[in-house]
Structure formats: C-alpha cells, structure tokens
Amino acid sequence: METRAYLKGTRLSPQKAGLVADVIRGKNVDEAMSFLEFSKKKASMVIRKLLESAIANAENNNNADIDKLLIKSIIVNQGMRLKRIKPRARGRADRITKPTCHIEIILTDGET
C-alpha cells in the first residue's frame, strides 16, 4: 500500500529542501526520522513533520505496520516566488524574490 502526504507553499528554497530529501530517499522510516531529528538544517524540521503526517496517514487510513514502512519517493518542486522590493539609492528599487517549495512524500510497506 502506498500513502502520500503533501506540503505546499513552504517558505523554504527548493534547493535546500532537496539536499535533505536526497539523504533520506529510499530509507526506512526509523532511519529517516533519526537523521531528521539530529540534523541542524531548517528543511529537516519541515520534512520531519511531513514524514510524521505521512506515517499517521498510513497507520490510520491503511492500517499499515509502522516498522515496515519505507520512503518510496520524496519529491521537492518549486512553488511560487514571493516578490518583494528593497529601496535603493536615488529612488530606485531592487526586486527580491523569496522562493517557496512543494514537498510530497510517498511511503510504501512493500506490499502491492
């Protein structure tokens, strides 16, 4: 059985979230949670909460065994960019873009 969890519009760069996602892709849930718990990156906190949500979905909706769950895939996509303006000299302005990302986790228990 596969279980999904989504997180849309996270105020986090997709590149920084992708670095954490690459580490935990393909691991079982226990190894991934232990890595995310002790990592100092902001993305690890966000992905850990999403992984906890996916585990809860698997347990409540599909009656899956938590010990057998594996991270089948974790996808980080670029979301919309927030556009801000920073005042500069002589009445000019520079544009600042603040990136967001969408994260999707798919868990599987190995059964079809």
Secondary structure, 3 states (H helix, E strand, C coil): CEEEEEEEEECCCHHHHHHHHHHHCCCEHHHHHHHHHHCCCHHHHHHHHHHHHHHHHHHHHHCCCHHHCEEEEEEEEECCCEEEEEECHHHCEEEEEECCEEEEEEEECCCC
